[in-house]
Amino acid sequence: MLPDAGPGEAFAWASRFREASLDCLTARGDELFELADALLCVDGPVTSPVDLTLVAEHRRRHGAMYEAVNCGIVDVPRG
């Protein structure tokens, strides 16, 4: 990702990425971000969103996942 970056520079890049990602998630962004993180970190196929709540990167309960999936909004401009 950043081959010549030191630890501080890599952390700053990751922080900016997280902030930009959260800006696209207008409702329940924290939960939607955790679901995306879990999706990227899970080993094997995901058969339902509930499976993602069992991944270590997902720290919330099933209820938060359901609320995010039902009420969350991803606002990404299409070009």
All heavy atoms as a GROMACS GRO file, in nm:
protein
  594
    1MET      N    1   0.084  -0.119   0.000
    1MET     CA    2   0.000   0.000   0.000
    1MET      C    3   0.088   0.124   0.000
    1MET      O    4   0.081   0.205  -0.090
    1MET     CB    5  -0.092  -0.003   0.121
    1MET     CG    6  -0.206   0.090   0.111
    1MET     SD    7  -0.346   0.048   0.219
    1MET     CE    8  -0.274   0.043   0.377
    2LEU      N    9   0.168   0.139   0.101
    2LEU     CA   10   0.260   0.252   0.110
    2LEU      C   11   0.399   0.197   0.138
    2LEU      O   12   0.443   0.192   0.252
    2LEU     CB   13   0.218   0.348   0.222
    2LEU     CG   14   0.081   0.411   0.210
    2LEU    CD1   15   0.044   0.485   0.337
    2LEU    CD2   16   0.079   0.508   0.094
    3PRO      N   17   0.472   0.151   0.036
    3PRO     CA   18   0.597   0.079   0.059
    3PRO      C   19   0.705   0.159   0.132
    3PRO      O   20   0.780   0.103   0.208
    3PRO     CB   21   0.643   0.040  -0.081
    3PRO     CG   22   0.567   0.128  -0.174
    3PRO     CD   23   0.441   0.167  -0.104
    4ASP      N   24   0.713   0.289   0.110
    4ASP     CA   25   0.818   0.369   0.172
    4ASP      C   26   0.769   0.448   0.293
    4ASP      O   27   0.842   0.529   0.347
    4ASP     CB   28   0.877   0.467   0.068
    4ASP     CG   29   0.944   0.390  -0.046
    4ASP    OD1   30   0.997   0.281  -0.019
    4ASP    OD2   31   0.942   0.440  -0.159
    5ALA      N   32   0.647   0.426   0.334
    5ALA     CA   33   0.589   0.503   0.443
    5ALA      C   34   0.632   0.446   0.578
    5ALA      O   35   0.642   0.325   0.596
    5ALA     CB   36   0.437   0.502   0.435
    6GLY      N   37   0.656   0.536   0.670
    6GLY     CA   38   0.683   0.494   0.807
    6GLY      C   39   0.552   0.467   0.878
    6GLY      O   40   0.444   0.491   0.824
    7PRO      N   41   0.558   0.415   1.000
    7PRO     CA   42   0.435   0.381   1.073
    7PRO      C   43   0.339   0.499   1.090
    7PRO      O   44   0.219   0.483   1.075
    7PRO     CB   45   0.485   0.332   1.209
    7PRO     CG   46   0.628   0.301   1.191
    7PRO     CD   47   0.677   0.382   1.076
    8GLY      N   48   0.392   0.617   1.119
    8GLY     CA   49   0.305   0.734   1.136
    8GLY      C   50   0.235   0.774   1.008
    8GLY      O   51   0.118   0.810   1.008
    9GLU      N   52   0.306   0.766   0.898
    9GLU     CA   53   0.250   0.802   0.768
    9GLU      C   54   0.142   0.702   0.726
    9GLU      O   55   0.036   0.740   0.675
    9GLU     CB   56   0.362   0.804   0.664
    9GLU     CG   57   0.334   0.890   0.544
    9GLU     CD   58   0.456   0.897   0.453
    9GLU    OE1   59   0.569   0.881   0.501
    9GLU    OE2   60   0.434   0.916   0.334
   10ALA      N   61   0.167   0.573   0.750
   10ALA     CA   62   0.068   0.471   0.716
   10ALA      C   63  -0.056   0.487   0.802
   10ALA      O   64  -0.169   0.473   0.753
   10ALA     CB   65   0.128   0.331   0.736
   11PHE      N   66  -0.039   0.519   0.930
   11PHE     CA   67  -0.153   0.541   1.019
   11PHE      C   68  -0.234   0.661   0.973
   11PHE      O   69  -0.357   0.657   0.971
   11PHE     CB   70  -0.105   0.561   1.163
   11PHE     CG   71  -0.218   0.580   1.260
   11PHE    CD1   72  -0.291   0.472   1.307
   11PHE    CD2   73  -0.254   0.708   1.302
   11PHE    CE1   74  -0.396   0.490   1.395
   11PHE    CE2   75  -0.359   0.726   1.389
   11PHE     CZ   76  -0.430   0.617   1.436
   12ALA      N   77  -0.166   0.769   0.934
   12ALA     CA   78  -0.237   0.888   0.886
   12ALA      C   79  -0.316   0.857   0.760
   12ALA      O   80  -0.430   0.900   0.745
   12ALA     CB   81  -0.137   1.001   0.860
   13TRP      N   82  -0.257   0.779   0.668
   13TRP     CA   83  -0.328   0.742   0.546
   13TRP      C   84  -0.450   0.659   0.579
   13TRP      O   85  -0.558   0.682   0.525
   13TRP     CB   86  -0.235   0.663   0.453
   13TRP     CG   87  -0.296   0.636   0.320
   13TRP    CD1   88  -0.290   0.713   0.208
   13TRP    CD2   89  -0.377   0.522   0.285
   13TRP    NE1   90  -0.361   0.655   0.106
   13TRP    CE2   91  -0.415   0.537   0.151
   13TRP    CE3   92  -0.420   0.410   0.354
   13TRP    CZ2   93  -0.494   0.445   0.085
   13TRP    CZ3   94  -0.499   0.317   0.288
   13TRP    CH2   95  -0.535   0.335   0.156
   14ALA      N   96  -0.436   0.561   0.669
   14ALA     CA   97  -0.549   0.475   0.707
   14ALA      C   98  -0.658   0.557   0.776
   14ALA      O   99  -0.778   0.534   0.754
   14ALA     CB  100  -0.501   0.363   0.799
   15SER      N  101  -0.619   0.655   0.857
   15SER     CA  102  -0.718   0.741   0.924
   15SER      C  103  -0.795   0.824   0.823
   15SER      O  104  -0.917   0.839   0.834
   15SER     CB  105  -0.648   0.833   1.024
   15SER     OG  106  -0.593   0.758   1.129
   16ARG      N  107  -0.726   0.878   0.724
   16ARG     CA  108  -0.795   0.957   0.620
   16ARG      C  109  -0.889   0.868   0.539
   16ARG      O  110  -1.000   0.909   0.505
   16ARG     CB  111  -0.694   1.025   0.528
   16ARG     CG  112  -0.623   1.142   0.592
   16ARG     CD  113  -0.543   1.223   0.491
   16ARG     NE  114  -0.442   1.145   0.420
   16ARG     CZ  115  -0.319   1.121   0.463
   16ARG    NH1  116  -0.279   1.170   0.579
   16ARG    NH2  117  -0.234   1.050   0.391
   17PHE      N  118  -0.847   0.747   0.509
   17PHE     CA  119  -0.933   0.652   0.437
   17PHE      C  120  -1.059   0.623   0.517
   17PHE      O  121  -1.170   0.623   0.464
   17PHE     CB  122  -0.857   0.523   0.408
   17PHE     CG  123  -0.945   0.416   0.349
   17PHE    CD1  124  -0.978   0.420   0.214
   17PHE    CD2  125  -0.996   0.314   0.427
   17PHE    CE1  126  -1.060   0.322   0.158
   17PHE    CE2  127  -1.078   0.216   0.373
   17PHE     CZ  128  -1.110   0.221   0.238
   18ARG      N  129  -1.043   0.598   0.647
   18ARG     CA  130  -1.158   0.568   0.733
   18ARG      C  131  -1.255   0.686   0.738
   18ARG      O  132  -1.376   0.669   0.727
   18ARG     CB  133  -1.112   0.531   0.873
   18ARG     CG  134  -1.225   0.487   0.963
   18ARG     CD  135  -1.173   0.443   1.100
   18ARG     NE  136  -1.273   0.374   1.176
   18ARG     CZ  137  -1.370   0.433   1.244
   18ARG    NH1  138  -1.379   0.564   1.246
   18ARG    NH2  139  -1.459   0.362   1.311
   19GLU      N  140  -1.202   0.807   0.753
   19GLU     CA  141  -1.287   0.927   0.758
   19GLU      C  142  -1.362   0.945   0.627
   19GLU      O  143  -1.481   0.976   0.627
   19GLU     CB  144  -1.203   1.049   0.789
   19GLU     CG  145  -1.155   1.056   0.933
   19GLU     CD  146  -1.065   1.175   0.958
   19GLU    OE1  147  -1.068   1.272   0.878
   19GLU    OE2  148  -0.990   1.170   1.056
   20ALA      N  149  -1.294   0.928   0.514
   20ALA     CA  150  -1.359   0.943   0.384
   20ALA      C  151  -1.467   0.836   0.365
   20ALA      O  152  -1.574   0.863   0.311
   20ALA     CB  153  -1.256   0.935   0.271
   21SER      N  154  -1.439   0.715   0.412
   21SER     CA  155  -1.539   0.608   0.401
   21SER      C  156  -1.660   0.638   0.487
   21SER      O  157  -1.774   0.620   0.444
   21SER     CB  158  -1.478   0.474   0.444
   21SER     OG  159  -1.372   0.439   0.359
   22LEU      N  160  -1.637   0.684   0.609
   22LEU     CA  161  -1.749   0.716   0.698
   22LEU      C  162  -1.832   0.832   0.645
   22LEU      O  163  -1.952   0.838   0.669
   22LEU     CB  164  -1.698   0.746   0.839
   22LEU     CG  165  -1.656   0.624   0.920
   22LEU    CD1  166  -1.590   0.667   1.051
   22LEU    CD2  167  -1.773   0.533   0.948
   23ASP      N  168  -1.769   0.924   0.571
   23ASP     CA  169  -1.844   1.036   0.511
   23ASP      C  170  -1.947   0.985   0.410
   23ASP      O  171  -2.047   1.050   0.386
   23ASP     CB  172  -1.750   1.135   0.443
   23ASP     CG  173  -1.675   1.221   0.542
   23ASP    OD1  174  -1.714   1.225   0.661
   23ASP    OD2  175  -1.576   1.283   0.501
   24CYS      N  176  -1.922   0.870   0.348
   24CYS     CA  177  -2.016   0.813   0.251
   24CYS      C  178  -2.131   0.739   0.318
   24CYS      O  179  -2.230   0.709   0.253
   24CYS     CB  180  -1.943   0.715   0.159
   24CYS     SG  181  -1.820   0.791   0.054
   25LEU      N  182  -2.116   0.708   0.444
   25LEU     CA  183  -2.216   0.630   0.516
   25LEU      C  184  -2.294   0.725   0.606
   25LEU      O  185  -2.251   0.758   0.715
   25LEU     CB  186  -2.148   0.520   0.598
   25LEU     CG  187  -2.054   0.429   0.518
   25LEU    CD1  188  -1.977   0.338   0.611
   25LEU    CD2  189  -2.130   0.350   0.415
   26THR      N  190  -2.410   0.771   0.558
   26THR     CA  191  -2.479   0.880   0.626
   26THR      C  192  -2.563   0.837   0.745
   26THR      O  193  -2.590   0.917   0.832
   26THR     CB  194  -2.569   0.956   0.527
   26THR    OG1  195  -2.664   0.865   0.474
   26THR    CG2  196  -2.486   1.015   0.414
   27ALA      N  197  -2.606   0.714   0.752
   27ALA     CA  198  -2.685   0.666   0.867
   27ALA      C  199  -2.624   0.536   0.916
   27ALA      O  200  -2.595   0.446   0.837
   27ALA     CB  201  -2.830   0.644   0.828
   28ARG      N  202  -2.601   0.526   1.045
   28ARG     CA  203  -2.539   0.407   1.107
   28ARG      C  204  -2.405   0.375   1.043
   28ARG      O  205  -2.368   0.260   1.021
   28ARG     CB  206  -2.632   0.286   1.097
   28ARG     CG  207  -2.764   0.296   1.171
   28ARG     CD  208  -2.747   0.308   1.318
   28ARG     NE  209  -2.662   0.199   1.369
   28ARG     CZ  210  -2.662   0.157   1.492
   28ARG    NH1  211  -2.740   0.212   1.579
   28ARG    NH2  212  -2.582   0.061   1.530
   29GLY      N  213  -2.330   0.482   1.011
   29GLY     CA  214  -2.202   0.466   0.943
   29GLY      C  215  -2.103   0.381   1.019
   29GLY      O  216  -2.029   0.303   0.959
   30ASP      N  217  -2.100   0.393   1.151
   30ASP     CA  218  -2.006   0.315   1.230
   30ASP      C  219  -2.032   0.165   1.213
   30ASP      O  220  -1.941   0.086   1.194
   30ASP     CB  221  -2.013   0.354   1.377
   30ASP     CG  222  -2.154   0.345   1.435
   30ASP    OD1  223  -2.252   0.344   1.358
   30ASP    OD2  224  -2.167   0.340   1.559
   31GLU      N  225  -2.158   0.127   1.215
   31GLU     CA  226  -2.193  -0.014   1.199
   31GLU      C  227  -2.169  -0.062   1.056
   31GLU      O  228  -2.116  -0.171   1.035
   31GLU     CB  229  -2.339  -0.037   1.237
   31GLU     CG  230  -2.391  -0.175   1.208
   31GLU     CD  231  -2.316  -0.285   1.284
   31GLU    OE1  232  -2.246  -0.256   1.382
   31GLU    OE2  233  -2.329  -0.401   1.242
   32LEU      N  234  -2.206   0.018   0.957
   32LEU     CA  235  -2.183  -0.021   0.818
   32LEU      C  236  -2.034  -0.036   0.790
   32LEU      O  237  -1.991  -0.126   0.717
   32LEU     CB  238  -2.247   0.080   0.723
   32LEU     CG  239  -2.399   0.079   0.721
   32LEU    CD1  240  -2.451   0.196   0.637
   32LEU    CD2  241  -2.452  -0.053   0.666
   33PHE      N  242  -1.952   0.051   0.850
   33PHE     CA  243  -1.807   0.042   0.833
   33PHE      C  244  -1.756  -0.088   0.893
   33PHE      O  245  -1.672  -0.157   0.834
   33PHE     CB  246  -1.737   0.162   0.896
   33PHE     CG  247  -1.590   0.168   0.863
   33PHE    CD1  248  -1.546   0.228   0.747
   33PHE    CD2  249  -1.497   0.112   0.949
   33PHE    CE1  250  -1.411   0.233   0.716
   33PHE    CE2  251  -1.362   0.116   0.920
   33PHE     CZ  252  -1.319   0.178   0.803
   34GLU      N  253  -1.806  -0.124   1.011
   34GLU     CA  254  -1.765  -0.250   1.074
   34GLU      C  255  -1.809  -0.371   0.991
   34GLU      O  256  -1.736  -0.470   0.981
   34GLU     CB  257  -1.819  -0.262   1.216
   34GLU     CG  258  -1.736  -0.188   1.315
   34GLU     CD  259  -1.762  -0.230   1.458
   34GLU    OE1  260  -1.822  -0.337   1.480
   34GLU    OE2  261  -1.723  -0.155   1.547
   35LEU      N  262  -1.927  -0.364   0.932
   35LEU     CA  263  -1.971  -0.473   0.845
   35LEU      C  264  -1.880  -0.487   0.723
   35LEU      O  265  -1.844  -0.598   0.683
   35LEU     CB  266  -2.116  -0.452   0.800
   35LEU     CG  267  -2.222  -0.481   0.904
   35LEU    CD1  268  -2.359  -0.436   0.854
   35LEU    CD2  269  -2.225  -0.629   0.939
   36ALA      N  270  -1.841  -0.374   0.665
   36ALA     CA  271  -1.749  -0.377   0.551
   36ALA      C  272  -1.614  -0.432   0.593
   36ALA      O  273  -1.553  -0.513   0.522
   36ALA     CB  274  -1.734  -0.238   0.491
   37ASP      N  275  -1.566  -0.390   0.709
   37ASP     CA  276  -1.439  -0.440   0.761
   37ASP      C  277  -1.446  -0.591   0.783
   37ASP      O  278  -1.355  -0.666   0.745
   37ASP     CB  279  -1.406  -0.368   0.892
   37ASP     CG  280  -1.263  -0.386   0.935
   37ASP    OD1  281  -1.176  -0.411   0.848
   37ASP    OD2  282  -1.235  -0.371   1.056
   38ALA      N  283  -1.554  -0.638   0.842
   38ALA     CA  284  -1.572  -0.782   0.864
   38ALA      C  285  -1.578  -0.856   0.732
   38ALA      O  286  -1.521  -0.965   0.719
   38ALA     CB  287  -1.698  -0.807   0.947
   39LEU      N  288  -1.645  -0.799   0.633
   39LEU     CA  289  -1.656  -0.862   0.501
   39LEU      C  290  -1.518  -0.880   0.439
   39LEU      O  291  -1.488  -0.984   0.378
   39LEU     CB  292  -1.745  -0.779   0.410
   39LEU     CG  293  -1.769  -0.832   0.270
   39LEU    CD1  294  -1.843  -0.964   0.276
   39LEU    CD2  295  -1.849  -0.732   0.190
   40LEU      N  296  -1.432  -0.781   0.456
   40LEU     CA  297  -1.297  -0.789   0.400
   40LEU      C  298  -1.206  -0.884   0.476
   40LEU      O  299  -1.108  -0.933   0.422
   40LEU     CB  300  -1.234  -0.649   0.396
   40LEU     CG  301  -1.302  -0.551   0.301
   40LEU    CD1  302  -1.245  -0.411   0.321
   40LEU    CD2  303  -1.285  -0.596   0.157
   41CYS      N  304  -1.238  -0.911   0.603
   41CYS     CA  305  -1.151  -0.993   0.687
   41CYS      C  306  -1.197  -1.136   0.706
   41CYS      O  307  -1.122  -1.219   0.758
   41CYS     CB  308  -1.137  -0.927   0.825
   41CYS     SG  309  -1.052  -0.768   0.818
   42VAL      N  310  -1.319  -1.168   0.665
   42VAL     CA  311  -1.374  -1.302   0.687
   42VAL      C  312  -1.302  -1.405   0.599
   42VAL      O  313  -1.260  -1.374   0.488
   42VAL     CB  314  -1.526  -1.304   0.662
   42VAL    CG1  315  -1.558  -1.290   0.514
   42VAL    CG2  316  -1.590  -1.428   0.719
   43ASP      N  317  -1.284  -1.523   0.654
   43ASP     CA  318  -1.227  -1.634   0.576
   43ASP      C  319  -1.341  -1.713   0.514
   43ASP      O  320  -1.427  -1.764   0.584
   43ASP     CB  321  -1.147  -1.727   0.667
   43ASP     CG  322  -1.019  -1.663   0.717
   43ASP    OD1  323  -0.961  -1.582   0.643
   43ASP    OD2  324  -0.977  -1.694   0.830
   44GLY      N  325  -1.344  -1.719   0.383
   44GLY     CA  326  -1.446  -1.797   0.315
   44GLY      C  327  -1.567  -1.715   0.276
   44GLY      O  328  -1.573  -1.594   0.298
   45PRO      N  329  -1.666  -1.782   0.218
   45PRO     CA  330  -1.786  -1.711   0.168
   45PRO      C  331  -1.876  -1.664   0.282
   45PRO      O  332  -1.879  -1.723   0.390
   45PRO     CB  333  -1.856  -1.817   0.084
   45PRO     CG  334  -1.810  -1.947   0.139
   45PRO     CD  335  -1.670  -1.924   0.191
   46VAL      N  336  -1.948  -1.557   0.255
   46VAL     CA  337  -2.047  -1.504   0.350
   46VAL      C  338  -2.184  -1.536   0.293
   46VAL      O  339  -2.218  -1.494   0.182
   46VAL     CB  340  -2.031  -1.351   0.367
   46VAL    CG1  341  -2.139  -1.296   0.456
   46VAL    CG2  342  -1.894  -1.319   0.422
   47THR      N  343  -2.264  -1.610   0.368
   47THR     CA  344  -2.396  -1.649   0.319
   47THR      C  345  -2.507  -1.557   0.369
   47THR      O  346  -2.616  -1.556   0.313
   47THR     CB  347  -2.429  -1.793   0.359
   47THR    OG1  348  -2.421  -1.805   0.501
   47THR    CG2  349  -2.330  -1.890   0.295
   48SER      N  350  -2.479  -1.478   0.474
   48SER     CA  351  -2.577  -1.382   0.524
   48SER      C  352  -2.505  -1.274   0.604
   48SER      O  353  -2.396  -1.298   0.656
   48SER     CB  354  -2.683  -1.451   0.611
   48SER     OG  355  -2.632  -1.477   0.739
   49PRO      N  356  -2.566  -1.156   0.615
   49PRO     CA  357  -2.504  -1.049   0.694
   49PRO      C  358  -2.481  -1.090   0.840
   49PRO      O  359  -2.388  -1.045   0.904
   49PRO     CB  360  -2.603  -0.934   0.684
   49PRO     CG  361  -2.680  -0.959   0.561
   49PRO     CD  362  -2.687  -1.109   0.548
   50VAL      N  363  -2.566  -1.179   0.891
   50VAL     CA  364  -2.551  -1.222   1.030
   50VAL      C  365  -2.417  -1.293   1.050
   50VAL      O  366  -2.355  -1.281   1.156
   50VAL     CB  367  -2.669  -1.313   1.071
   50VAL    CG1  368  -2.650  -1.368   1.211
   50VAL    CG2  369  -2.800  -1.235   1.064
   51ASP      N  370  -2.370  -1.364   0.947
   51ASP     CA  371  -2.239  -1.430   0.957
   51ASP      C  372  -2.129  -1.329   0.987
   51ASP      O  373  -2.032  -1.362   1.055
   51ASP     CB  374  -2.205  -1.503   0.827
   51ASP     CG  375  -2.294  -1.623   0.801
   51ASP    OD1  376  -2.363  -1.668   0.894
   51ASP    OD2  377  -2.294  -1.671   0.686
   52LEU      N  378  -2.142  -1.208   0.934
   52LEU     CA  379  -2.040  -1.106   0.956
   52LEU      C  380  -2.032  -1.063   1.101
   52LEU      O  381  -1.928  -1.017   1.147
   52LEU     CB  382  -2.067  -0.985   0.866
   52LEU     CG  383  -2.055  -1.012   0.717
   52LEU    CD1  384  -2.096  -0.889   0.637
   52LEU    CD2  385  -1.914  -1.054   0.680
   53THR      N  386  -2.141  -1.076   1.175
   53THR     CA  387  -2.138  -1.034   1.316
   53THR      C  388  -2.056  -1.130   1.400
   53THR      O  389  -2.025  -1.100   1.515
   53THR     CB  390  -2.280  -1.023   1.374
   53THR    OG1  391  -2.342  -1.151   1.374
   53THR    CG2  392  -2.364  -0.923   1.296
   54LEU      N  393  -2.019  -1.245   1.346
   54LEU     CA  394  -1.938  -1.342   1.418
   54LEU      C  395  -1.788  -1.323   1.395
   54LEU      O  396  -1.707  -1.386   1.462
   54LEU     CB  397  -1.979  -1.485   1.377
   54LEU     CG  398  -2.126  -1.518   1.399
   54LEU    CD1  399  -2.157  -1.656   1.342
   54LEU    CD2  400  -2.162  -1.510   1.545
   55VAL      N  401  -1.752  -1.237   1.300
   55VAL     CA  402  -1.612  -1.210   1.270
   55VAL      C  403  -1.556  -1.116   1.378
   55VAL      O  404  -1.625  -1.025   1.425
   55VAL     CB  405  -1.600  -1.145   1.130
   55VAL    CG1  406  -1.457  -1.109   1.097
   55VAL    CG2  407  -1.656  -1.239   1.025
   56ALA      N  408  -1.431  -1.139   1.417
   56ALA     CA  409  -1.370  -1.062   1.527
   56ALA      C  410  -1.372  -0.911   1.502
   56ALA      O  411  -1.385  -0.832   1.597
   56ALA     CB  412  -1.227  -1.109   1.549
   57GLU      N  413  -1.363  -0.867   1.377
   57GLU     CA  414  -1.361  -0.724   1.346
   57GLU      C  415  -1.495  -0.656   1.372
   57GLU      O  416  -1.502  -0.534   1.380
   57GLU     CB  417  -1.318  -0.700   1.201
   57GLU     CG  418  -1.173  -0.727   1.174
   57GLU     CD  419  -1.138  -0.875   1.173
   57GLU    OE1  420  -1.226  -0.961   1.158
   57GLU    OE2  421  -1.019  -0.904   1.187
   58HIS      N  422  -1.600  -0.734   1.382
   58HIS     CA  423  -1.733  -0.678   1.410
   58HIS      C  424  -1.755  -0.683   1.560
   58HIS      O  425  -1.754  -0.788   1.621
   58HIS     CB  426  -1.841  -0.760   1.338
   58HIS     CG  427  -1.975  -0.699   1.347
   58HIS    ND1  428  -2.059  -0.722   1.452
   58HIS    CD2  429  -2.039  -0.613   1.265
   58HIS    CE1  430  -2.170  -0.653   1.434
   58HIS    NE2  431  -2.161  -0.586   1.320
   59ARG      N  432  -1.773  -0.566   1.623
   59ARG     CA  433  -1.779  -0.560   1.769
   59ARG      C  434  -1.918  -0.536   1.825
   59ARG      O  435  -1.936  -0.531   1.944
   59ARG     CB  436  -1.685  -0.450   1.819
   59ARG     CG  437  -1.541  -0.475   1.779
   59ARG     CD  438  -1.457  -0.358   1.813
   59ARG     NE  439  -1.501  -0.247   1.729
   59ARG     CZ  440  -1.435  -0.134   1.713
   59ARG    NH1  441  -1.325  -0.114   1.778
   59ARG    NH2  442  -1.479  -0.041   1.634
   60ARG      N  443  -2.017  -0.520   1.740
   60ARG     CA  444  -2.151  -0.490   1.789
   60ARG      C  445  -2.239  -0.614   1.786
   60ARG      O  446  -2.199  -0.719   1.741
   60ARG     CB  447  -2.211  -0.378   1.705
   60ARG     CG  448  -2.140  -0.246   1.731
   60ARG     CD  449  -2.187  -0.138   1.635
   60ARG     NE  450  -2.132  -0.009   1.667
   60ARG     CZ  451  -2.009   0.028   1.638
   60ARG    NH1  452  -1.927  -0.053   1.576
   60ARG    NH2  453  -1.966   0.148   1.670
   61ARG      N  454  -2.361  -0.600   1.832
   61ARG     CA  455  -2.453  -0.714   1.838
   61ARG      C  456  -2.538  -0.721   1.711
   61ARG      O  457  -2.539  -0.631   1.629
   61ARG     CB  458  -2.543  -0.701   1.960
   61ARG     CG  459  -2.463  -0.701   2.090
   61ARG     CD  460  -2.559  -0.714   2.207
   61ARG     NE  461  -2.487  -0.714   2.332
   61ARG     CZ  462  -2.441  -0.824   2.390
   61ARG    NH1  463  -2.457  -0.941   2.332
   61ARG    NH2  464  -2.378  -0.818   2.505
   62HIS      N  465  -2.614  -0.830   1.699
   62HIS     CA  466  -2.700  -0.852   1.582
   62HIS      C  467  -2.795  -0.735   1.558
   62HIS      O  468  -2.820  -0.696   1.446
   62HIS     CB  469  -2.783  -0.980   1.600
   62HIS     CG  470  -2.704  -1.105   1.588
   62HIS    ND1  471  -2.619  -1.149   1.686
   62HIS    CD2  472  -2.697  -1.197   1.489
   62HIS    CE1  473  -2.564  -1.262   1.650
   62HIS    NE2  474  -2.609  -1.294   1.530
   63GLY      N  475  -2.851  -0.679   1.665
   63GLY     CA  476  -2.948  -0.570   1.651
   63GLY      C  477  -2.892  -0.451   1.577
   63GLY      O  478  -2.961  -0.389   1.494
   64ALA      N  479  -2.768  -0.415   1.606
   64ALA     CA  480  -2.705  -0.302   1.537
   64ALA      C  481  -2.689  -0.332   1.389
   64ALA      O  482  -2.707  -0.245   1.303
   64ALA     CB  483  -2.570  -0.270   1.600
   65MET      N  484  -2.655  -0.457   1.357
   65MET     CA  485  -2.639  -0.496   1.217
   65MET      C  486  -2.772  -0.484   1.143
   65MET      O  487  -2.778  -0.428   1.035
   65MET     CB  488  -2.586  -0.641   1.209
   65MET     CG  489  -2.557  -0.690   1.068
   65MET     SD  490  -2.695  -0.762   0.976
   65MET     CE  491  -2.759  -0.884   1.086
   66TYR      N  492  -2.880  -0.534   1.204
   66TYR     CA  493  -3.011  -0.524   1.140
   66TYR      C  494  -3.053  -0.379   1.120
   66TYR      O  495  -3.106  -0.342   1.015
   66TYR     CB  496  -3.117  -0.599   1.221
   66TYR     CG  497  -3.109  -0.748   1.207
   66TYR    CD1  498  -3.078  -0.827   1.316
   66TYR    CD2  499  -3.132  -0.810   1.085
   66TYR    CE1  500  -3.069  -0.965   1.304
   66TYR    CE2  501  -3.123  -0.947   1.071
   66TYR     CZ  502  -3.093  -1.024   1.182
   66TYR     OH  503  -3.084  -1.160   1.169
   67GLU      N  504  -3.031  -0.295   1.219
   67GLU     CA  505  -3.067  -0.154   1.207
   67GLU      C  506  -2.987  -0.087   1.095
   67GLU      O  507  -3.041  -0.009   1.017
   67GLU     CB  508  -3.046  -0.081   1.339
   67GLU     CG  509  -3.095   0.061   1.334
   67GLU     CD  510  -3.081   0.133   1.467
   67GLU    OE1  511  -3.070   0.066   1.571
   67GLU    OE2  512  -3.082   0.256   1.465
   68ALA      N  513  -2.859  -0.118   1.088
   68ALA     CA  514  -2.775  -0.057   0.984
   68ALA      C  515  -2.818  -0.102   0.845
   68ALA      O  516  -2.826  -0.021   0.752
   68ALA     CB  517  -2.629  -0.093   1.007
   69VAL      N  518  -2.847  -0.230   0.829
   69VAL     CA  519  -2.888  -0.282   0.698
   69VAL      C  520  -3.024  -0.224   0.659
   69VAL      O  521  -3.048  -0.191   0.543
   69VAL     CB  522  -2.888  -0.436   0.698
   69VAL    CG1  523  -2.952  -0.492   0.573
   69VAL    CG2  524  -2.746  -0.488   0.713
   70ASN      N  525  -3.114  -0.210   0.755
   70ASN     CA  526  -3.248  -0.158   0.725
   70ASN      C  527  -3.252  -0.007   0.711
   70ASN      O  528  -3.332   0.045   0.633
   70ASN     CB  529  -3.346  -0.201   0.834
   70ASN     CG  530  -3.375  -0.349   0.829
   70ASN    OD1  531  -3.369  -0.411   0.724
   70ASN    ND2  532  -3.405  -0.407   0.944
   71CYS      N  533  -3.170   0.066   0.786
   71CYS     CA  534  -3.179   0.213   0.790
   71CYS      C  535  -3.056   0.283   0.734
   71CYS      O  536  -3.060   0.404   0.713
   71CYS     CB  537  -3.201   0.260   0.933
   71CYS     SG  538  -3.346   0.190   1.011
   72GLY      N  539  -2.948   0.211   0.715
   72GLY     CA  540  -2.824   0.274   0.670
   72GLY      C  541  -2.833   0.323   0.527
   72GLY      O  542  -2.907   0.269   0.446
   73ILE      N  543  -2.757   0.426   0.500
   73ILE     CA  544  -2.754   0.485   0.366
   73ILE      C  545  -2.609   0.501   0.324
   73ILE      O  546  -2.528   0.555   0.398
   73ILE     CB  547  -2.824   0.623   0.365
   73ILE    CG1  548  -2.971   0.609   0.404
   73ILE    CG2  549  -2.811   0.689   0.228
   73ILE    CD1  550  -3.037   0.741   0.433
   74VAL      N  551  -2.578   0.454   0.205
   74VAL     CA  552  -2.445   0.473   0.147
   74VAL      C  553  -2.462   0.577   0.038
   74VAL      O  554  -2.529   0.555  -0.062
   74VAL     CB  555  -2.388   0.341   0.089
   74VAL    CG1  556  -2.252   0.366   0.028
   74VAL    CG2  557  -2.381   0.235   0.198
   75ASP      N  558  -2.403   0.694   0.059
   75ASP     CA  559  -2.420   0.806  -0.033
   75ASP      C  560  -2.292   0.826  -0.113
   75ASP      O  561  -2.203   0.898  -0.072
   75ASP     CB  562  -2.454   0.932   0.047
   75ASP     CG  563  -2.482   1.052  -0.044
   75ASP    OD1  564  -2.514   1.032  -0.163
   75ASP    OD2  565  -2.474   1.165   0.006
   76VAL      N  566  -2.282   0.758  -0.226
   76VAL     CA  567  -2.166   0.766  -0.311
   76VAL      C  568  -2.208   0.825  -0.445
   76VAL      O  569  -2.298   0.771  -0.510
   76VAL     CB  570  -2.102   0.627  -0.332
   76VAL    CG1  571  -1.982   0.636  -0.425
   76VAL    CG2  572  -2.064   0.565  -0.199
   77PRO      N  573  -2.146   0.936  -0.485
   77PRO     CA  574  -2.184   0.994  -0.614
   77PRO      C  575  -2.146   0.899  -0.729
   77PRO      O  576  -2.044   0.836  -0.726
   77PRO     CB  577  -2.102   1.122  -0.623
   77PRO     CG  578  -2.003   1.117  -0.513
   77PRO     CD  579  -2.043   1.010  -0.418
   78ARG      N  580  -2.237   0.889  -0.824
   78ARG     CA  581  -2.211   0.804  -0.941
   78ARG      C  582  -2.167   0.892  -1.056
   78ARG      O  583  -2.225   0.996  -1.082
   78ARG     CB  584  -2.337   0.728  -0.978
   78ARG     CG  585  -2.378   0.633  -0.870
   78ARG     CD  586  -2.500   0.557  -0.909
   78ARG     NE  587  -2.541   0.474  -0.797
   78ARG     CZ  588  -2.617   0.369  -0.808
   78ARG    NH1  589  -2.662   0.336  -0.927
   78ARG    NH2  590  -2.650   0.300  -0.704
   79GLY      N  591  -2.065   0.846  -1.126
   79GLY     CA  592  -2.011   0.929  -1.232
   79GLY      C  593  -2.021   0.877  -1.366
   79GLY      O  594  -2.055   0.791  -1.423
   0.00000   0.00000   0.00000
